[in-house]
Amino acid sequence: MAKHIWAFVAACTSSANPVLRGSHSDDESFTVTYKVWSEPIKSGRCGTDSEALVIDLTAKTRGVKGRMTCALEQGIKTYRLPAGIFEIDEQLLIPPRVAILGAKNPNDMARPSQSPKWQEQTLFLATKGVTDYLMNYCHAEDMVSTRVGFVLSSYVTVRDVSYQGIDTIRPLDNGGLCGGGAFETKGCAENDCGRSDVNTGGSDGRGSVNVTIERVRLNDYYYAEDKHLVGANVPGNYDCKTTNWRAQCCFCKPNGIRSTQVGIWVPESRNEEGTRNIVIRDVVSSALQADGINLHGKVDDALVENVYMQNTGDDVYALWGATSNPTNIVFKDCVAVNPGILRPNWYGNCVATYGLKSVRFENLVCRVPTLEHPIPSPDFGSIITIDTSMFVFYNSFNAGYPQDNSVLISGWTFEDLDGNAYITSTGSMTKPQPGKMAWTTSDNGVAAPYYINGPNGEAGAPRLNVVADV
């Protein structure tokens, strides 16, 4: 039942620690401290092909006992965790050739917003989070102690688990996004590797290969308690008139919604080969302070499939290749709902790119409102940068599109939050207008819900080669 942790949580519901609050005292799961469950993984302790290592987790609530096991399966150290709450208080680097498997799939993809029975689930619960706007986050000297979450090395699989973060704000120095994901791959701590020699999880900063993240649920454990705060007004939080972020309060106050910065973050890496062969499948997220999934830098052969994400503070699905020319990127059968709402009226779209060589978007669903009072962004010449279309192709944030770039949009569903379809005749062509979604005629003559933010093949700017197929 985890009454011991929730008694502690209840005692900490004061203003001294507002993020540690909860009402899950009826959960018939037990809590395992971080050191107990992480030590075998860090040290590489495991069994053999024929005999599994058994680690007695021995929860003391109601005399329940849990066992964590590890066996070598086809060369992969496979750790199986029972149902329960597994505390995590740092950024954990998972060694190569490891699988972490939970007790049960937390997602019904036919009903993705329905929470599972938590007493049946393997839940990783962060015990600290970002609550201070001025926190040294991207520029910190050590990511292990600064962030909370997982960094996945090569040949790592994570399956059938949930993760709950307790960040309640996006800090100032993360405005350009240096990540902070529930799950990250190896790479640089800054969004640009040249800014520092700090890496994610204390790793070597080289891109991970052959990583699978599937049947994972993010930031849903507290969502029922926090959802009334989604989009809620925070007095004094919307002075966003200039780019002098320290001289004004542009979302400098916490929104109070416990989550992670990003759901899944692939950072820029230090090796030329980058990050390769990534599979993200059957993932659900209820809330995020920044992006949903962001693939940054040199990424090749990545599949994001059957994912449902809602209530972000930025873009839901982002491909940020910058000038590294990511190739063979596929987003397929994914749903994005209410992008940018954790920083209401400010920034975020269902899908956004910031540099690429080749990408396919197949059968995506985008549900967004038409905003009455969006906040013009001074970073983009005071234009609107939230809920403007389904796909937005940016030339900002060092975006590069080589001459032979390729963008395929194959099938889409574009609706408001009530399920009413946006159509070309009620939108605007080429660029967004107040109260209208932007559409553009693709290279093959099909009007599709996208636009290019900036010049396209003019004045020396790169030209995007977009083909759309209804």
C-alpha angles and dihedrals in degrees: 000000000000092000090150094062094041092050086055090046092051090051089053097050089104124110087266091072111010096165094064099076129118147152103208096115091128094060108117092212130107132232125238120195118238097247094053098056100029098051096073090050094047093047094042095237110168144141130246137264090272103034128037124218109241120207115193107221092182105194111203098210110111089342092284115157125204131193130208114198137190129195132169105248116182091331094312122114099229116200115193117198125196127228111289146093113289113194119220123189105169143031104280120207109213110212121236121280097025132133123199111198125184131207101263144357105270095200136079098191090197087061104022097166092058111101118228126237097276095206087066095049139087104232127185108207122195114225096198135032148170113287101147121081091205095050115135094242113144092028097047117129094229127035095189093069096030102053133041121216144061132306110199121212125202121305093017126145127192117188141164099012139117129218130201123191127190104210109135100183142030106241123232098249091052093066090106090045120248090177125238099194132180081231124023136167125228116287145097123331093220121061087244117048091213093066097071143345093241115120135197114275092356089290130148090261094237116136119265122238132205099016123163126193113178141154092017128148122205133203097342101116093080097025098100089057095044105037093094086068094057106114093356119150116258107195115237094012102111109068095127102144100121139024092249093105095177094054095055139034106249101163091326092141123077119259090210095230109133111225143108127279093245132005099220121001127188106190130203109275134216099234125078093235092059125185118338142181101016122171121192111177140162095005125155127193127184102189140359134180093220133000128354100219122354124183107196132187126349104003123158131183102008126162123196106183138171096356127156119199130169140173104026128168092224137006117341100213116020133177108194105178093152102186096330095095104226112207139202095016116164129190107186135176093350130151127212121189129186103345118201096015095127086066095035118221093356120094140339144084135194093257129012135171129199103184131336146154101215135002138159125205110195125186098336124172122214123187115184137151125240102243122226097197113022117174113244111235116234088201089066101040093276094297124142114267104176131080093350099135141334097265124027122187110201131199091197132093091048092302116179129189114186118219093258095051118144130203121179122187108189115180126338144187114211116183145151119249091273093056098257112145122241110225135194096247093060095043134071127254125244097349137033124261129194109287094005135094119231124245130182133195107243126222090267093051100259118133106228134176099261142093138190114241102217137007117333114209091333131117091005095310118138119260120231116223103214124178119184127195120185 
